């Protein structure tokens, strides 16, 4: 079912990530603007070394539906800002109290707690500003804003982080662990794929979901089914990535992780290996990646999307 | 120039505030949804006793242009959520470290720092979700989202709070003080008035600002000029409110304030009385309120808008 990992996936992701960083650099306020410290902190966190997985997925999902590349690039940058906002807040002493992130000092270690907290807030606001300016028909922009706001709120990212924090040091059921991982990680990755699918304009100018009821023409159902398919693909690889991260937090070296090994366990965090064991966790991640790869086989860039699915669990092999 | 304070302004504001609280209660997630603690904290802060000035201004500005009342109510609730988000984060120990707000314990005193920080984030996200669902043409919704995102970001609320925090205990110029007050307080109040003006659909389906260049028809300029006028009105009363608050922080009793008297001064915060003296501060606030009142005299609900301008400085008399 799953194609072999494309030998040049790293080239593809590297090219996308370079485009994203160049655009992020333009979209983030310059440090010559006041307040300079705030803009330095925003840039420090949003431009920190990273895979830029979420923007890459917006761009790849957009390619899958022949979407508007400029809109996909900007939407991807907005999601990267939201990702950076959530990492800054999660790292604060009141939450995870982490000093290192991706191998470098976290935002509050570098800029102090006050500026870090506010830089997170400002990145969140900037993300919505960028999304509201997307070069797409207004109905598509509104739909993208809905998907984004939902995936961040109390039913998404922030809700997942809350359950995670409140569960520390307590026995956690498998259902609760799934809720944490789906909301904290998979929600934003699924949104990235769904938003990529929304960067194309359906034939009647509608927005996918509304077409099912109105559509007498068969082709008008296509954007909707692409949207749902790419969303499910994103949910699966998002969860696969998070399970793989949990496994690596136990098995990798500190150098590979950019932070202390087993730090989740020491903090009493619920993890897949703690509840399912290492082997079952690995099997679950591999199964999710395989399901994701199967979903996207009819898209024009199926090989790349399938390679990303494989990449989500590559480090486990 | 300024009409006498309408004797029933308190009745008008009371009625609007009751409508807003009823709608906020519907829009906020129930505490029966997980995570319950997060939803309790969101509701505690967003429904805490308060004037609901921002939603009231959205509704009054919407009435001024015969806008859509349901859209104005929901947009007002979204701005109240953003106001609550900014108060929760400002009160945190890393920023202002306040234990009391509106006479009751602040969110982090009641729910702990982790949940308070996340409740602020979740209210911010929910505000954008509510705005994206507004019952207005998509082009108007996008315009409202742009105005909102800009007024919160590093050039608005969050930027103002950053300059405020970084200026504590340092000599501050009058220009810097204006920047703090304009961004921290006036930006969101100006946005409330501008958004109210955007709840009406212009004759050609456009969004105000774009009409100036395209409009051969004279009437199509009307929404644009209302939008700009109501925004300027909001900026003036926003700044008047903040200066009045600075003055009251020095002269009122703790019971009137719901917090300690002179707390801003003790913290080394820049305030109008500290830079201009009490008398000049009062005069500046009264002048701004008079300017605001003059601006709105041609609107159908001019008397109410003018009464709100007077109310912004009423406590100074």
Interface residues (C-beta under 8 A of the other chain):
Chain A: X29 X33 X34 X35 X37 X38 X39 X42 X89 X92 X94 X95 X113 X114 X115 X117 X118 X121 X122 X124 X125 X126 X128 X129 X131 X132 X133 X137 X138 X139 X141 X142 X145 X146 X148 X149 X150 X152 X153 X154 X155 X156 X158 X159 X161 X162 X163 X165 X166 X179
Chain B: X29 X33 X34 X35 X37 X38 X39 X42 X89 X92 X94 X95 X113 X114 X115 X117 X118 X121 X122 X124 X125 X126 X128 X129 X131 X132 X133 X137 X138 X139 X141 X142 X145 X146 X148 X149 X150 X152 X153 X154 X155 X156 X158 X159 X161 X162 X163 X165 X166 X179
